[in-house]
Amino acid sequence: MERLWAPWRAVYVSKSAGQPECIFCAKLQDNRDEENLLLLRREHAFVLMNLYPYNNGHLLVAPNRHVGDVTELTPEEWLEIFTLTKDMVEILRRVMRPDGFNIGINLGKVAGAGIPEHFHVHIVPRWEGDTSFMTVFGEVRVIPEALSDTYAKLKKALEEVGLA
């Protein structure tokens, strides 16, 4: 068995072990947005950074209400989720200058949803050549910037354009 040393995961594992509460709902109810990597709060939806990103700038957009399926969203939630998705693509382009994006929704555990009980949209910035030998041969992603640094850059850009 191959092992990847990642001691920073211990904080997440110890906090979430045996925790029945939805991680999205817990972060939304908490007022420590920077610590929780929560970037924006709106009336019907919010944006947070993925704690285990596929690439730097990997964001999640979710409804404030605890719903697990796209069919459960109200028209207001749907509109706000996808307005925030558009806004965050613009912010990521401004701050990180990616060559493209993967934007996706995984409905259900079998479809790859890590948290199937709370609907969310993934926004993953992509760069030409971001799939390196580490990913191809080692099945390991290299995230070159600390999450806190990415958070600070995105938060500053949101403030500059009047979204924060």
Secondary structure as UniProt FT lines:
FT   TURN            7..8
FT   HELIX           9..16
FT   TURN            17..18
FT   HELIX           23..29
FT   HELIX           33..36
FT   STRAND          38..41
FT   STRAND          45..49
FT   TURN            56..57
FT   STRAND          59..63
FT   HELIX           70..72
FT   HELIX           75..96
FT   STRAND          100..104
FT   HELIX           109..111
FT   TURN            116..117
FT   STRAND          121..126
FT   TURN            128..129
FT   HELIX           133..138
FT   HELIX           147..160
FT   TURN            161..162
//
